[in-house]
Amino acid sequence: MANGRLAASSPAANTETLLYQAPSATTSSISISACNTNAVAAKIKISLETSAAVGIATTNCIEFNSSIPATSTLERGGIVVSNQQKVFCYSDLGGVNFVVYGYES
């Protein structure tokens, strides 16, 4: 099983993007870092979805329109992702980098 950095993405502005999917028959314990490299604040969304999901459902968001100040980072830990669940990310600006790190077991 993998550990350390599990996934990363720098999605285009206003684009819901699949960031991470737990492997089959696996449970992952993860943290997510969202780094805003812009000179202005960015709003982000992070959601934990089922394996069938194709985007963000507001009822599954763990961050919703959370503001990250310019050149700052938001971190969210203690996230457990089970058997093929998906993590999606979104930013209203380009230049926001999302990184998933943790371990799969």
N, C-alpha and C positions, 0 to 999 in steps of 0.2 A: 504494500500500500504506500501511497505517496504521502510526503509531509513537506513542510516548508511552504514556498509559494506554489499555490495550486492553480491560479488563474489571474489574468490581468486584461484590462481593456481600457481604451481611451475612445469612448463612443463619440460619434458626431453629435452636434447639438440637436436637442429635441428628438432623440432616437432611443427607443426602448431596446436594450441590448442584453442578450443572454451572457451573463458574466461567468457562471459556474453551474455545473450539474454534477451531483453526487453520482459516482459509479453505481452500477447495479449491485444489489446485495451489500451495500456499504453505508455506514453512517460516518459523517464528517463533522468534526468540530472546527469551526472556522472563525476568523475575524476578517473584517472588511475595512480597508482604508480607502478613503476618497480624498484625493489631493487636488486642490484647485490651483492650477498654475497661472490663472488669469490675473489681471490687474483690477478686476471687479469681482464682487460676490457672485457665486453660482448657487442655483437651487438644484438639489438632487433628490432622487427617489431610489430606494432599494426595496425589492420585494422578494419574498420567499414563496415560490409557487409549486404546484403539483407538476408531475412529469409531463402532463399533457398540455401545459400552459404554453402560449405563444407570445405572451407579453405581460405587462404589469396589471394586476387587479388591485384597486385601491384598498380593498378589504384585506389584502395580504402584505401591505407595506410595513416594513420595520423602520423606514425613514420616508417621510412624505413632504416634499417641498422644503426640506431642511436646507437652511442657508449656510454655505461655507464662505467665510470672508476671503478676500483676495489673498493669494499665496498662503493659504492655510489648509489644514487637514482635518477631516472628521474620521474618527475610528469607531467601529462598532464591533464588539466581541461577544463571546458566549453564544454563538449561533450554532445550532445543531441542524444539519441537513441530512435527511435520510434518503434511502433508496430512490435514486433518480429525481429527487426534488431539484428544482431549478432556482437560481438566484439571478434576478434581472436588475439592471442598473439603468439610470437615466440622468441626464443633466441638461439644463436649459442652455448651456454653453459648451462649445468644444473646449479642449484643454483641461478637462477634469479626468484624472487617471484613477481607476478603481483597481485595487489589488486584493485578492483573496489569499489568505495564508492560514495554515493550520495543519490538520492531519486527517487522514482517512483510515478507517478501521473496519 
